[in-house]
Amino acid sequence: MLNGFKNPGRIALIGGESEIGLSIVAQLPEDKSREVILVGRTGEYGLDVTNKADREKLVAKLFEGKDLDLVIIAVGVLGKDPTLSVADNLVQAMDVNYLSTVHLLSMISDGMKNQSHGTILVISSFAQVRPRDDNFGYGSTKAGLDFYARGLASKLNGTGVSIKILRPGFVKSKMTEGLTTPPFTISSEECGRYGVLALKSTKVVTWAPSILKYVSVIFKALPLPIFRKISQR
Amino acid sequence: MRITEAQTVSGWGKNFQSISTRAVVSDVAETVEIISMGTANRGLLPVGLHRSYGDSALNSGGTLIDLTELKHIAIDPETATATVGAGVTISELEQAALAHALFPPVVPGTGNVTMGGAIAADIHGKSHHKTGSFSQSVVEMKLLLANGSVETFTPHDPEFWATVGGLGLTGVVIELRIQLRVVQSNSVDVTEHRVPNLSAMIDLLGKSDKDYEHTVAWIDLSGDYRGRGVVSLGNYGSKSVKTSSGSGGLSLPDLAGTNFISPLTVRAFNEVWFRKPLKNGAAALTKYMHPLDGVANWNRIYGASGFLQYQFVIDEGREEIFDQLFAGLRGLKASSFLGVLKKFGAASKAPMSFPRPGWTLTLDYSVTVPGLEIFLQKFDEELVAAGGRVYLIKDSRVSPKLVPAMYPELDQWRTTRNAMDPHHLWQSDQARRLQLC
């Protein structure tokens, strides 16, 4: 349950190895009695995120006997695994970033609706703003997730359950190692700070960093030839 | 019976918002019917007027059984007892009793508490050093159990004591029989003393307990935190006084969610309160007992974020913990305009009852005070190390890990409770947060 300071007593981080996810958890207001469940590939709450039965088992276990106040869903792949073909990378990204995540979102929000309280933080991406030649596959998976999460946030209005969406730009982490860093790059610690802000915010969407909100407006408005030139740099 | 759609409910501190359905019942049959209707996995919780500060009377996703319409009162002047429905308030009982020159021996700072709530919290008042807590005047309790049966328990039964201070988690209090005391009038003879600091306050309160039925002190916890204040001492009076009807008539309007509590406003208020003319002589009993009811909706003053009340008890001889607390609060620039200090007498037999011999201090703070949460977490640990505990009916933030140390008979209570409700029909947000059941 939340305490009287509105701080969560029981949290699950799905994507327990995610640097952004861990950074958000680390920056929540200190509470010694908080129970934090890290859902990774192995361990008590081990999960193969692309396995439907695994996901169902996990969600049942998360809600077993205790309330869940906050779930951070921070699973995701860029779709750039060099051992896989372009098509297979795409299938994997769609599976992890969209299909599996949306399935989790749907089940977890149902569990929270039963409690009549709870918050889910979804990690979307700036990449979903507009297709770019180098990452539109990944961007499309995040666009789908973002779209669903916004719809769900609206549908859950008045139920006590809230959905928050964090849209980070480029975040320096293991996942993005070796990639060239564009403007407005932030560290995973900074991204975590925006995650905490997202949880406090009354708005559904939070950008990380905040300026990306305005950059996204410009990105969408630019004529395609200019946009391509800029985005290819 | 009226069952409402899911709606948002808060405790008196307004720092929780909980969504639940509410079934307003008007008799025992309807209350039994609620149980037979069955519930989903979120259970039922009997509630009254939601005067508990935190989440004791909330049940997110579940159903609240609203008992405020169980209003019957019967006074038997022969035995000086009152038989009262769970929804009768302390104020209503007082009025009915006074008509027979009787009065409930234990009443809290507000009269807007129902009988069910009074048992669930085992409330106390200014008379604790003489009379003990509320349960000590209860001679019989009619309880609706989770299996749908209505049974009567007396202080000889473990079920009675599990329900006392049991936070509504053992069953639905339907009716109580309460032993009243004889009073000569509707007045109380009051003497007030201004004291310059905490040690003078402790000294005076300690000395006065023998001679006064009612003792309490208002303590100024702002500015330099010396603990100056006003000690109020009273005995039942013999001369009747005129009383105005109602609760004093003042009501705080909706302040559009603004928090008016700041170190500056509290300091100004406390300065005025400290300097106010001292009362000496006869005062109306009910007004004296319920100073909080002078202004209705006073909880609005803390704004939309709400506030918490922190009340703890500590053994006599461990008063040094107050210095530690005051130093910390001064560091946070946290100011309280409702500090109350009182010396408790003997404890009741209830495993989950809060009062026990020692000093009890009550403080109000806005939840927006930076650093307050961490500070109180650390202070709780010191408190437990010194053998103290917090009052759960007012709590909204204690660590579940500390509750067994604060309430050493928790397991004994759980055993009785689980036998009374093996399928966890009775549930509350607080029970979930503190893992009580």
Interface residues (C-beta under 8 A of the other chain):
Chain A: M1 L2 N3 G4 F5 K6 N7 G9 P29 E30 D31 K32 S33 K66 D67 N114 Q115 S116 H117 T159 G160
Chain B: A6 T8 G13 N15 F16 Q17 S18 I19 S20 A40 N41 R42 G54 D55 S60 G61 G306 L308 V367 L372 E373 I374 Q377 S396 R397 S399 P400 K401 D429 Q430 R432 R433
